[in-house]
Amino acid sequence: MTTVYYVHHSLKENGEDKFNSVTQSFPQEPDLEMLSTKDYGASFTKVWPRDFTVKPLSKRKKIGDLLLVNPFLIISEKAYFSLNKILKENGEFLSVFCREINGLKAYNPIKCLDVLNKSKCEFSFLGKGELKRPTKVLSYDFMEERITAPIFRIKEDPGLFVTDEFVELVRQSDLKGFGFRRLWNSKEGRVHSRISLTGDGFLPEEEDYNW
């Protein structure tokens, strides 16, 4: 059986992040977020700034192993060594500098898979008539035979998706700061509610893992 999860920061019951996050410490070119949403799975190696710098958002929160999710991952040195093989096979590591935290690594997943079973998915739309286009996936359904990587993106959604293999490796490595929302499995189909990850309350424990 295959299960697909949506990756997010680990959350407390009040919806706040359990661990610290990072942000770019100053505006940098090119606009990497714009590039990533324009072409999911694109390589950043030729455009990545040599001096890409981040800083912690909070001076008080503990440092976990996942400090940024989108448009790319920022992970701890422990996560880098624990997940190295599975990440290297499905993306690229990029340099990042942080004065306050040693050993951080940036990671860009470059596997973009055509795996959504759109006839069974539910979307929100923007515009009308010929201008109408999907803007968000509300209900996910996947085609198992097309899931060929344990960490991947899809062109219909800016999020990051993983399978049981990735989630189990994070658990065995005792990595902190990772959150995984169960979306779908090949036995039951859709297993998630339509509660949003942000703004609509904490997800049910059996639906969302927060480590």
Sequence and secondary structure as in RCSB ss.txt:
>XXXX:A:sequence
MTTVYYVHHSLKENGEDKFNSVTQSFPQEPDLEMLSTKDYGASFTKVWPRDFTVKPLSKRKKIGDLLLVNPFLII
SEKAYFSLNKILKENGEFLSVFCREINGLKAYNPIKCLDVLNKSKCEFSFLGKGELKRPTKVLSYDFMEERITAP
IFRIKEDPGLFVTDEFVELVRQSDLKGFGFRRLWNSKEGRVHSRISLTGDGFLPEEEDYNW
>XXXX:A:secstr
  EEEEEEE B TTS BSS  EEESS  SS HHHHHHHSTT   TTT  TT BEEES SSS   SEEE SSSEEE
 HHHHHHHHHHHHTTEEEE  B SSSTT EEEEE  B   B GGG EEEEESSGGG EEEEEEE  B GGG   S
EEEETTEEEEEEEHHHHHHHHHTT  SEEEEEEEETTTEE   S  SSSS    TTTEEE 
